[in-house]
Amino acid sequence: MFDLHIKDIITVSMILFAVIDIIGSIPAIIQIRQKVGDIHPEKATLVSLLIMMLFLFLGETILKFLGLDLPSFAIAGSFVLFFLALEMILGVKIYKDEMPATASIVPIAFPLIAGAGTMTTLLSLRAAYDSLTIIIGVVLNLILVYLCLKNLRFLEHLLGPVGIGVVRKVFGFILLAIAVKLFRTSLNI
């Protein structure tokens, strides 16, 4: 039924790795954990998987049902990423979560892991690859996401306060650039 090709799985996995950018999100996730306390790696990973699978198979249908188009969805996601980047760069607090228990879901699972860029990419991948290849790519990436989230304290200790500050600023600029690119690209769709 499915003809699996290792090359396609690697390609899909690398595309998703670049878009999800869990390594680049580590400073933002550390910042969120410092604000709200513990995050739940299992919950964040499973919710991300659920969001990605729903969007992979029902994304266009859901957006059409809500009267939304993909560019509008991507632009909204770019705004969320933009404000997260500003927090990282400027050290200001924009995101305020009244219920810290939800931080594993918003903003970690959505939009950091399974955000507009990831969802848009999943829809694009459907045009070129079979569903099983994409699912394997998603699962491989989410294993890496889980390992990063599970070892967040170790990564925080490894980087130290100065390293976290430097990485936070650098990846804040990168996240800001991703937000601007997503916004700009979505205007041209």
N, C-alpha and C positions, 0 to 999 in steps of 0.2 A: 504494500500500500504506500509506504513512504520510502523513498530512496535517499538514505542518509549519506551525505558527503562530508567528510571531516573538514575539508577546505571551507565549505559553506558554513558549518558550525563555528569554525574559528573566525570567519569573516563577520558573521552576525554577532558573535560574542564580543569581538573587538569594537564593532560599531557601538553596541550597547554599553560597553565598558567606557568608551569615550564620552558618551552622552550622560550616563549615570554619574560618572566621575566621583566615585565614592572616596578615592584618595584625596581629591581636591575638596571634598565636603567635610573631611575630618575636622578641620578647625571650626567650621560652623556647628557641627554636631557637638564638639567639645564645649563650645560656647553655650549651646542650648542645654546641655547636661549641667553645666555650672549654674545656669539660671533656674532650672526646674528640678534638679536632683537627678535621680537615676532615670535612665531610659531603658526600655525593654527591647533588646535586640530581636527576640523571637517575634514579638508583636509587630515591630517595625518591618521586619523581613516578610512576615506572612501577609500583612496588609499591603505591602508593596507588590507582592506576588499576585494577590487578589485584584488589585487595581490594574496591574499590567495585563493579566489574563482577561479580565472583563473588557478592557479597552482594546486588546488585540482582536477579540472576537465580536464585540458589540460597540466599539468606539464610535464608528461613523453613525450607526443606528441611534445610539444614545444622544449624540450631538444633534442629529436631525430632529429627533423627537423633542428635544428641548428648544429647537429653533436656533441652534448655534452652528456656526461653521468652524472648521479646524483653525483657520487663522485667528478668529476671535478668542478661541480657547488658548491658543499658543501665546497670544498677546497678554491675556490675563495671567498666565503662568510666568511670563517674562516680568510682569510687575512684581509678583511675589519674590522671584529671584533677585530682582533689582533691590528691593527693600532689605532682603537678607544680606546682600552684598554691602549695602550702605552700613548696616549694623557692624559688619566685620571690619570695614575700612575705617569708619569714623568712631567706632566704639560707643555708639549711641544705642539706646534700647527703643526699638520701634515695635517689635513683636512682643505682645503681652498676653500670656496664657493664664487665664484665671484658674484653669484646671490643669496643673502640671501633668496629671496622668495622661492627658491627650497628646503630650509632646512627642511621644513615640509615633503617633499617627500624623499629626500636623504640628510642625512642618517637616519632620524627618521622613516618614513614608511618602507623604505628599506635601510639598512639591520637590524636596531634595532628591529622593530616590526615584519615585514614579511620578515625575512632574510632566509638564506640558511637552518638554523636549523629548523625554522618553516616550510619551504616548504618541507624539507625532512621528517619531522614528519607528515605532512599532507598526503604525499604519503604512509607512513607506516600505518597510521590510516585507510586509504582506504581499506587495506587488512583485517582489523579486524572489522570495524564498517560501518554502512550504511551512506550514504551521508548526510541525514537529521540530524543525531546525530552529525556528524562532523560540519555541518553548525551551529547548535545550540551552540556547544562548541566554535566555532570561534566567533559568535556574543556575547556570554556571556563574552568572554575575551576582545573583542573590546569595550564593554561597560565600562569595568574596565580601559582599555587603555585610552578611551576618558575622563573618570572622572579624571584620573591622569594628563593627558595633560591639561585639562581645569582648574585644580586646581594647576598647577605647581608653580605659584607665592606663593600660600598659603603654599605648601610643602617646597618651598625654604625658606620662612619666618620661618616656623616651625623648620626647621633644623638649620637655621642660617649659617653664613659663615664658622665657625669652623666645625659644623656638616656636612655641604656639603663637605668640604675638606676631612674629615675623611671618610664619606660614599663614596666619589668619589674614594679615594685610595683603600678602601676595595673592592668595587664593580668593580673597575678597575682590581684588581687581579682576581676576580671571572670571569669577562668577558674575561680576558686573558686565564684563565683556560678553559673556555667554547670554546674559539677559538682553543686552542691547542687540546682539546678533539675532536672537530668537525674535525680538520685536521687529527688527528691520526685515528679516526674512519673511515673517508672517504678513507684513504689509505688502510684500510683492507676490504673495501666493494668489 
